[in-house]
């Protein structure tokens, strides 16, 4: 696929473009709950193991067992944190988009690769969504509504909308929204003239 250079300063001049550097942190934060739970359990076990009441129980001195459990939990936390980072990084590196001559292409997936092409002539609307955390980070979520989708809210709620860029720098999102709507209108006009 050969295309001309994109003129937005935030878009690299490659064929497929990443979503921006801040997106990596979003992909990691979306998967961090297991690691955080292990961290809290580890801290709790270290606090419990320091209690003098564990030395004199009906089962004997349990301080060593509590400390062993805390250390095992700490190792599990480190392993899960590393795995969480790697999963987020792989998802980030494999989520790309490209503005072609006739369509927006979105590549995603680590093991099950998926490439979706959304023809510009089918684009009905391009929405930018920003919740509070995205506003603080300077990010946006782009949802592309295409012809043939009866209800945008149902498609987004079911997560079946193929035209979603989950986290992208806000200035790039505004530029991309304008560019997609411009290309969609050009495609519709040329289709009507044929």
Secondary structure as a PSIPRED ss2 file (coil, helix, strand):
# PSIPRED VFORMAT (PSIPRED V4.0)

   1 X C   1.000  0.000  0.000
   2 X C   1.000  0.000  0.000
   3 X C   1.000  0.000  0.000
   4 X C   1.000  0.000  0.000
   5 X C   1.000  0.000  0.000
   6 X C   1.000  0.000  0.000
   7 X C   1.000  0.000  0.000
   8 X C   1.000  0.000  0.000
   9 X C   1.000  0.000  0.000
  10 X C   1.000  0.000  0.000
  11 X C   1.000  0.000  0.000
  12 X C   1.000  0.000  0.000
  13 X C   1.000  0.000  0.000
  14 X C   1.000  0.000  0.000
  15 X C   1.000  0.000  0.000
  16 X C   1.000  0.000  0.000
  17 X E   0.000  0.000  1.000
  18 X C   1.000  0.000  0.000
  19 X C   1.000  0.000  0.000
  20 X C   1.000  0.000  0.000
  21 X C   1.000  0.000  0.000
  22 X H   0.000  1.000  0.000
  23 X H   0.000  1.000  0.000
  24 X H   0.000  1.000  0.000
  25 X H   0.000  1.000  0.000
  26 X H   0.000  1.000  0.000
  27 X H   0.000  1.000  0.000
  28 X H   0.000  1.000  0.000
  29 X H   0.000  1.000  0.000
  30 X C   1.000  0.000  0.000
  31 X C   1.000  0.000  0.000
  32 X C   1.000  0.000  0.000
  33 X H   0.000  1.000  0.000
  34 X H   0.000  1.000  0.000
  35 X H   0.000  1.000  0.000
  36 X H   0.000  1.000  0.000
  37 X H   0.000  1.000  0.000
  38 X H   0.000  1.000  0.000
  39 X H   0.000  1.000  0.000
  40 X H   0.000  1.000  0.000
  41 X H   0.000  1.000  0.000
  42 X H   0.000  1.000  0.000
  43 X H   0.000  1.000  0.000
  44 X H   0.000  1.000  0.000
  45 X H   0.000  1.000  0.000
  46 X H   0.000  1.000  0.000
  47 X H   0.000  1.000  0.000
  48 X H   0.000  1.000  0.000
  49 X H   0.000  1.000  0.000
  50 X C   1.000  0.000  0.000
  51 X C   1.000  0.000  0.000
  52 X H   0.000  1.000  0.000
  53 X H   0.000  1.000  0.000
  54 X H   0.000  1.000  0.000
  55 X C   1.000  0.000  0.000
  56 X C   1.000  0.000  0.000
  57 X E   0.000  0.000  1.000
  58 X C   1.000  0.000  0.000
  59 X C   1.000  0.000  0.000
  60 X E   0.000  0.000  1.000
  61 X C   1.000  0.000  0.000
  62 X C   1.000  0.000  0.000
  63 X H   0.000  1.000  0.000
  64 X H   0.000  1.000  0.000
  65 X H   0.000  1.000  0.000
  66 X H   0.000  1.000  0.000
  67 X H   0.000  1.000  0.000
  68 X H   0.000  1.000  0.000
  69 X H   0.000  1.000  0.000
  70 X H   0.000  1.000  0.000
  71 X H   0.000  1.000  0.000
  72 X H   0.000  1.000  0.000
  73 X H   0.000  1.000  0.000
  74 X H   0.000  1.000  0.000
  75 X H   0.000  1.000  0.000
  76 X H   0.000  1.000  0.000
  77 X H   0.000  1.000  0.000
  78 X H   0.000  1.000  0.000
  79 X H   0.000  1.000  0.000
  80 X H   0.000  1.000  0.000
  81 X H   0.000  1.000  0.000
  82 X H   0.000  1.000  0.000
  83 X H   0.000  1.000  0.000
  84 X H   0.000  1.000  0.000
  85 X H   0.000  1.000  0.000
  86 X H   0.000  1.000  0.000
  87 X H   0.000  1.000  0.000
  88 X H   0.000  1.000  0.000
  89 X H   0.000  1.000  0.000
  90 X H   0.000  1.000  0.000
  91 X H   0.000  1.000  0.000
  92 X H   0.000  1.000  0.000
  93 X H   0.000  1.000  0.000
  94 X C   1.000  0.000  0.000
  95 X C   1.000  0.000  0.000
  96 X E   0.000  0.000  1.000
  97 X E   0.000  0.000  1.000
  98 X E   0.000  0.000  1.000
  99 X E   0.000  0.000  1.000
 100 X C   1.000  0.000  0.000
 101 X C   1.000  0.000  0.000
 102 X C   1.000  0.000  0.000
 103 X E   0.000  0.000  1.000
 104 X E   0.000  0.000  1.000
 105 X E   0.000  0.000  1.000
 106 X E   0.000  0.000  1.000
 107 X E   0.000  0.000  1.000
 108 X E   0.000  0.000  1.000
 109 X C   1.000  0.000  0.000
 110 X C   1.000  0.000  0.000
 111 X C   1.000  0.000  0.000
 112 X C   1.000  0.000  0.000
 113 X C   1.000  0.000  0.000
 114 X E   0.000  0.000  1.000
 115 X E   0.000  0.000  1.000
 116 X E   0.000  0.000  1.000
 117 X E   0.000  0.000  1.000
 118 X E   0.000  0.000  1.000
 119 X E   0.000  0.000  1.000
 120 X H   0.000  1.000  0.000
 121 X H   0.000  1.000  0.000
 122 X H   0.000  1.000  0.000
 123 X E   0.000  0.000  1.000
 124 X E   0.000  0.000  1.000
 125 X E   0.000  0.000  1.000
 126 X E   0.000  0.000  1.000
 127 X E   0.000  0.000  1.000
 128 X E   0.000  0.000  1.000
 129 X E   0.000  0.000  1.000
 130 X C   1.000  0.000  0.000
 131 X C   1.000  0.000  0.000
 132 X H   0.000  1.000  0.000
 133 X H   0.000  1.000  0.000
 134 X H   0.000  1.000  0.000
 135 X H   0.000  1.000  0.000
 136 X H   0.000  1.000  0.000
 137 X H   0.000  1.000  0.000
 138 X C   1.000  0.000  0.000
 139 X E   0.000  0.000  1.000
 140 X E   0.000  0.000  1.000
 141 X E   0.000  0.000  1.000
 142 X E   0.000  0.000  1.000
 143 X E   0.000  0.000  1.000
 144 X E   0.000  0.000  1.000
 145 X E   0.000  0.000  1.000
 146 X E   0.000  0.000  1.000
 147 X C   1.000  0.000  0.000
 148 X C   1.000  0.000  0.000
 149 X C   1.000  0.000  0.000
 150 X C   1.000  0.000  0.000
 151 X C   1.000  0.000  0.000
 152 X H   0.000  1.000  0.000
 153 X H   0.000  1.000  0.000
 154 X H   0.000  1.000  0.000
 155 X H   0.000  1.000  0.000
 156 X H   0.000  1.000  0.000
 157 X H   0.000  1.000  0.000
 158 X C   1.000  0.000  0.000
 159 X C   1.000  0.000  0.000
 160 X C   1.000  0.000  0.000
 161 X C   1.000  0.000  0.000
 162 X C   1.000  0.000  0.000
 163 X E   0.000  0.000  1.000
 164 X E   0.000  0.000  1.000
 165 X E   0.000  0.000  1.000
 166 X E   0.000  0.000  1.000
 167 X E   0.000  0.000  1.000
 168 X E   0.000  0.000  1.000
 169 X E   0.000  0.000  1.000
 170 X H   0.000  1.000  0.000
 171 X H   0.000  1.000  0.000
 172 X H   0.000  1.000  0.000
 173 X H   0.000  1.000  0.000
 174 X H   0.000  1.000  0.000
 175 X H   0.000  1.000  0.000
 176 X H   0.000  1.000  0.000
 177 X H   0.000  1.000  0.000
 178 X H   0.000  1.000  0.000
 179 X H   0.000  1.000  0.000
 180 X H   0.000  1.000  0.000
 181 X H   0.000  1.000  0.000
 182 X H   0.000  1.000  0.000
 183 X H   0.000  1.000  0.000
 184 X H   0.000  1.000  0.000
 185 X H   0.000  1.000  0.000
 186 X H   0.000  1.000  0.000
 187 X H   0.000  1.000  0.000
 188 X H   0.000  1.000  0.000
 189 X H   0.000  1.000  0.000
 190 X H   0.000  1.000  0.000
 191 X H   0.000  1.000  0.000
 192 X H   0.000  1.000  0.000
 193 X H   0.000  1.000  0.000
 194 X C   1.000  0.000  0.000
